[in-house]
Amino acid sequence: MLHRRSSCAMPICAALDIGSNSVRLLVGQVEGGQVHPLRQSLRSTRLMAGFQGGRLVPTAIERTIEGARELVAEARTFPLAGMAAVATSAAREAENAHQLLDGLRQATGLTAKIITGEAEALLNYRGVRAGLKHGNAERILVVDVGGGSTELSWEDHGRLNLRSIPLGAVRCTEARTPEAAMARALVPVLREVGNEGFSRVVATGGTATTLAAMEQGLRDYRPDRVHGFTLRRERIHYWRDTLKALPVEERRKIPGLQPERADIIVAGISILLEVLQGLGAEEVTVSEADLLWGLLLYAAGEEMDWCELL
């Protein structure tokens, strides 16, 4: 279950994630390494759409700035003690990322930081840990399939491994990346992971949460039903094959699938499947707690010892 509190005894902070597919907001409180969400919102802005020659297209930048402006205004309806904003794959690869950051600063007064793939993996890992029922008792592998990149993070003999691969739902859809090419791109990191005896594989990101929502037929998205949901690999296969056979307009009618994600969902599922198959994992646990939770810990000034990557 996701934890929610409304007590004003704890400071309220906000975290903003400017991703390749969407801009996401989390407003919440942090106490003893535990995150208590108060508000979660999302705008689908598709920053990576049309990305060519290392440049973001102006319309994608404009959509993203407007989406971020709306979410920052929403966050500021709370008495915030702090706010942190990061930009990920699309921004870190773009030659003209300054246009995005400058526009965001002018529209909101907020300074966002472009983070590395390793920092993205770190925030995901810490966020997942904060949302786990048993905290640090389990040995887990975290997989985040995003719009532009996929991050894997795991601990091995006390050492935290952070990896980022340029495979994402938007990127692979636009490039029409075949599954065989996805598998080849994942081979080096999956060899590193090996068979380390993880308690479970945990998946974050829109692909995983959408799969959990579709599997349960959720017409209205329910974070409490999605967080901690277990997906068997054969069911992920089923959804990949079913959705691949449907035109985008028909996909949009499926309960649990956000209409704006219908065109990229097959690529996202294919990436997740290739990871699970490469690991020999038969199931995955879906986590609502992700990068935003890790970023909220950072905004609240907790766990500063692992923030050197930020």
C-alpha positions in Angstrom: 0.0 0.0 0.0 1.1 3.6 -0.6 1.3 5.6 2.5 -0.6 8.9 2.7 -0.6 11.5 5.5 -1.9 15.0 5.7 -0.2 16.1 8.9 1.3 19.5 8.7 3.9 18.6 11.4 6.3 17.5 8.7 7.5 19.9 6.0 6.0 19.6 2.6 8.3 19.2 -0.4 7.8 18.7 -4.2 9.7 16.8 -6.9 9.4 17.4 -10.6 10.6 14.9 -13.3 10.9 16.2 -16.8 11.1 13.0 -18.8 11.2 12.0 -22.4 7.5 11.2 -22.5 5.9 13.1 -19.7 6.4 15.7 -16.9 5.5 14.3 -13.5 4.9 15.9 -10.1 5.0 14.5 -6.6 4.1 16.6 -3.5 4.6 14.9 -0.2 6.2 14.7 3.2 9.2 12.8 4.3 9.8 11.3 7.8 12.6 9.0 8.7 13.3 8.0 5.1 9.6 7.3 4.5 7.7 9.2 1.8 4.0 10.2 2.4 2.5 11.4 -0.9 0.0 14.2 -0.9 -0.5 14.9 -4.6 0.7 13.2 -7.8 0.1 14.6 -11.2 1.3 14.1 -14.8 1.3 15.8 -18.1 2.0 13.9 -21.3 4.3 16.2 -23.3 6.4 13.9 -25.4 9.7 15.9 -25.2 11.6 13.3 -27.3 9.1 13.4 -30.2 10.8 14.3 -33.4 14.3 14.2 -31.8 16.8 14.2 -34.6 20.4 15.4 -35.0 20.8 15.8 -31.3 18.1 18.5 -31.1 14.7 18.8 -29.4 12.1 20.2 -31.7 10.6 23.6 -30.6 7.0 22.3 -30.3 8.1 19.5 -28.0 10.0 22.1 -25.8 6.9 24.4 -25.7 4.6 21.5 -24.7 7.0 20.4 -22.0 7.5 23.9 -20.6 3.7 24.4 -20.5 3.1 21.1 -18.8 5.8 21.9 -16.2 4.4 25.3 -15.7 1.0 23.8 -14.8 2.4 21.3 -12.4 4.7 23.8 -10.7 1.6 26.0 -10.2 -0.2 23.0 -8.7 2.7 22.3 -6.4 2.8 25.8 -5.1 -0.8 25.6 -3.8 1.0 23.8 -1.0 3.2 25.5 1.6 6.4 24.1 0.2 9.6 23.9 2.2 11.6 22.8 -0.9 11.3 21.7 -4.5 13.7 19.8 -6.7 13.4 19.4 -10.5 15.4 17.1 -12.8 15.4 16.4 -16.6 16.4 13.0 -17.9 17.2 11.2 -21.2 15.9 13.6 -23.9 17.4 16.6 -22.2 20.8 15.1 -21.5 21.2 14.1 -25.1 20.1 17.4 -26.6 22.4 20.1 -27.9 19.7 22.6 -27.3 18.6 21.5 -23.9 19.4 25.1 -22.6 16.3 26.2 -24.5 14.2 23.9 -22.3 15.9 24.9 -19.1 15.8 28.6 -19.9 12.1 28.4 -20.9 11.3 26.6 -17.7 13.1 29.1 -15.6 11.3 32.0 -17.3 7.9 30.3 -17.0 8.2 29.1 -13.4 11.3 30.6 -11.8 12.5 27.0 -11.2 16.0 25.8 -12.1 16.0 22.2 -13.2 19.1 20.0 -13.3 19.9 17.6 -16.2 21.0 14.4 -14.5 23.1 11.5 -15.8 21.7 8.0 -16.4 23.5 6.8 -13.3 21.8 9.5 -11.2 18.5 8.6 -12.7 19.1 4.9 -11.8 20.1 6.0 -8.3 17.0 8.0 -7.7 14.8 5.1 -8.9 16.6 2.7 -6.6 16.2 4.9 -3.5 12.6 5.6 -4.4 11.8 2.0 -4.7 13.5 1.2 -1.5 11.5 3.9 0.3 8.3 2.4 -1.0 9.0 -1.2 -0.2 7.0 -2.7 2.6 10.0 -4.5 4.1 12.4 -1.6 3.4 16.0 -2.8 3.0 15.4 -6.4 4.0 15.2 -7.7 0.4 17.8 -7.9 -2.3 16.2 -6.4 -5.4 16.9 -5.5 -9.0 15.2 -2.3 -10.1 14.2 -1.8 -13.8 12.9 1.5 -15.0 11.6 1.6 -18.6 11.3 5.3 -19.5 10.6 7.2 -22.7 14.2 7.6 -23.8 16.2 5.2 -21.6 16.1 2.2 -19.4 17.8 2.1 -16.1 18.9 -0.9 -14.0 20.1 -0.7 -10.4 21.1 -3.4 -8.0 23.4 -4.1 -5.0 26.2 -6.6 -5.2 28.2 -7.3 -2.0 27.4 -3.9 -0.6 28.1 -2.0 -3.8 25.3 -0.2 -5.7 25.5 -0.7 -9.4 23.8 1.9 -11.6 23.4 1.4 -15.4 21.5 3.3 -18.1 20.8 2.0 -21.6 19.5 4.3 -24.5 16.3 2.2 -25.0 13.0 3.8 -24.2 9.3 3.6 -25.3 9.3 6.8 -27.3 12.8 6.4 -28.7 12.2 2.8 -29.9 8.8 3.6 -31.3 10.0 6.5 -33.4 13.1 4.5 -34.5 11.0 1.3 -35.1 13.7 -0.6 -33.1 13.2 -4.3 -33.6 13.2 -6.6 -30.5 16.4 -8.3 -31.6 18.2 -4.9 -31.5 16.7 -4.2 -28.0 18.1 -7.6 -26.8 21.5 -6.9 -28.2 21.7 -3.5 -26.5 20.8 -5.1 -23.2 23.3 -7.9 -23.3 26.3 -6.1 -21.7 24.4 -5.0 -18.6 22.4 -8.2 -18.2 25.7 -10.1 -18.2 26.9 -7.8 -15.5 23.7 -8.5 -13.5 24.1 -12.2 -14.0 22.2 -14.6 -11.6 22.7 -12.8 -8.4 19.8 -14.4 -6.4 17.6 -11.4 -6.2 14.5 -11.7 -4.0 12.6 -10.0 -6.8 12.7 -7.8 -9.9 10.9 -4.5 -9.3 9.7 -2.4 -12.3 8.9 1.3 -12.3 7.8 3.7 -15.0 4.7 4.1 -17.2 5.1 0.9 -19.1 5.0 -1.2 -15.9 2.3 0.7 -14.2 0.2 0.6 -17.3 0.6 -3.2 -17.6 -0.6 -3.5 -14.0 -3.6 -1.3 -14.7 -4.6 -3.2 -17.9 -4.2 -6.6 -16.2 -6.7 -5.4 -13.5 -9.0 -3.7 -16.0 -8.8 -0.4 -14.1 -10.9 2.2 -15.9 -9.9 4.7 -13.2 -6.2 4.6 -12.3 -5.7 3.4 -8.7 -2.1 3.8 -7.4 -3.0 1.6 -4.4 -4.0 -1.2 -6.7 -0.9 -0.8 -9.0 1.8 -0.5 -6.3 3.1 -4.0 -5.4 1.1 -5.7 -8.1 2.9 -8.8 -9.5 3.0 -9.5 -13.2 3.8 -12.9 -14.6 6.1 -12.9 -17.7 3.5 -14.9 -19.7 0.9 -12.2 -19.1 3.4 -9.5 -20.3 3.9 -11.6 -23.4 0.1 -11.8 -23.8 -0.3 -8.0 -23.6 2.6 -7.3 -25.9 1.2 -9.7 -28.6 -2.4 -8.5 -28.1 -1.5 -4.8 -28.4 0.8 -5.3 -31.3 -2.0 -6.8 -33.3 -4.3 -3.9 -32.6 -4.3 -0.5 -34.4 -3.6 2.4 -32.1 -7.2 3.6 -32.1 -8.4 0.2 -30.8 -5.7 0.1 -28.1 -7.0 3.4 -26.7 -10.3 1.6 -25.8 -8.5 -0.8 -23.4 -9.2 -0.1 -19.7 -6.0 0.8 -17.9 -4.2 2.1 -21.0 -3.9 5.8 -21.1 -4.9 7.0 -24.6 -1.8 9.1 -25.0 0.4 6.0 -24.3 -1.3 3.8 -26.9 1.3 4.4 -29.6 4.4 3.7 -27.5 3.2 0.9 -25.2 4.3 -2.0 -27.4 7.9 -0.8 -27.5 7.9 -0.2 -23.7 6.5 -3.7 -23.1 9.1 -5.2 -25.5 12.0 -3.6 -23.6 10.7 -4.9 -20.3 10.2 -8.4 -21.7 13.7 -8.5 -23.1 15.1 -7.6 -19.7 13.0 -10.3 -17.9 13.9 -12.9 -20.5 17.6 -12.0 -20.3 17.5 -12.4 -16.6 15.4 -15.5 -16.7 12.9 -13.9 -14.4 9.4 -15.2 -14.4 7.7 -12.3 -12.8 8.1 -8.7 -11.8 6.7 -6.5 -9.0 5.3 -3.1 -10.1 6.3 -0.1 -8.0 4.6 3.3 -7.9 7.5 4.5 -5.8 10.2 5.5 -8.2 12.5 8.4 -9.2 10.1 11.0 -7.9 10.2 9.4 -4.4 14.0 9.4 -4.5 13.9 13.0 -5.6 11.5 14.0 -2.8 14.0 12.4 -0.3 16.6 14.7 -1.9 14.4 17.8 -1.8 13.7 17.1 1.9 17.4 16.9 2.7 17.4 13.2 3.6 20.0 10.6 2.7 22.5 13.3 1.6 25.3 10.7 1.7 24.2 9.3 -1.6 23.4 12.5 -3.4 26.9 13.1 -4.7 25.7 12.1 -8.2 23.2 14.9 -8.2 
